[in-house]
Amino acid sequence: MRRVWQGNLWPRAATRLKGYFCLARGAEQRISRIIDGANSVTVERTLDGTLAPLFKEQFAGLAKLEESLWIAMHKPIYASARIKDGVNEGDNKTLAEAARGAIPPNPRVLLSGHMHAFQGIDYVQDFPAQVVAGTGGDALEAYAPRRLNGLALGGAAVDKGIGVTGVFGFALLERGVGEWSLIEFDTPGKPLALCHRRGRKIACD
């Protein structure tokens, strides 16, 4: 494993941004860039016009790496904490604006936490598969949907998606032939969801 790059791109925003780093290992490069202002609630519920261009520049810069990669970030861009009065809550307004037209073809997966639930989401749009692995912590999401098929998550439409909520647990990634499998377990080790990821597509049951 070799470290490719590490740093904070914008010192003036250092109090609002996390650090980020890239990792390369084997044939598929993984990147972990914590770029989402994890301590700020406002960037999630409303559009922050100052931070969105900074995040957009980071997303666009992934094209320079050329190889296939994964993005790991604290908050998901499009996910669902609950559907209230027919409207989704859980998509990040600032990250969604930053990602719009900026994520190049090489990212395959978005790995996130923040929401205390598990979700595997495949989008209608050509967008990296989203995995939310957040079934640890001290409180679980009470209203996160278990089936996300067809939901509109802000600016993204879900083709197929599955959720696990109300159960503490952990997720395990395993590399197979031409794919990665992802299994969500409860704390005693009982499997609750199984996903298969190929390219930008993920299928869960």
Sequence and secondary structure as in RCSB ss.txt:
>XXXX:A:sequence
MRRVWQGNLWPRAATRLKGYFCLARGAEQRISRIIDGANSVTVERTLDGTLAPLFKEQFAGLAKLEESLWIAMHK
PIYASARIKDGVNEGDNKTLAEAARGAIPPNPRVLLSGHMHAFQGIDYVQDFPAQVVAGTGGDALEAYAPRRLNG
LALGGAAVDKGIGVTGVFGFALLERGVGEWSLIEFDTPGKPLALCHRRGRKIACD
>XXXX:A:secstr
 EEEEEE S GGGTTTS  EEEEEETTEEEEEE  S TT SHHHHS  TTHHHHHHHHHHHGGGG S EEEEESS
 SS  SEEETTEEE   HHHHHHHTTT  SSEEEEEE SSSSEEEEEESSS  EEEEE   SS   SS  SB TT
 EETTEEEEEEEEE S  EEEEEEE SSSEEEEEEETTS EEEEEEEETTEEEE 
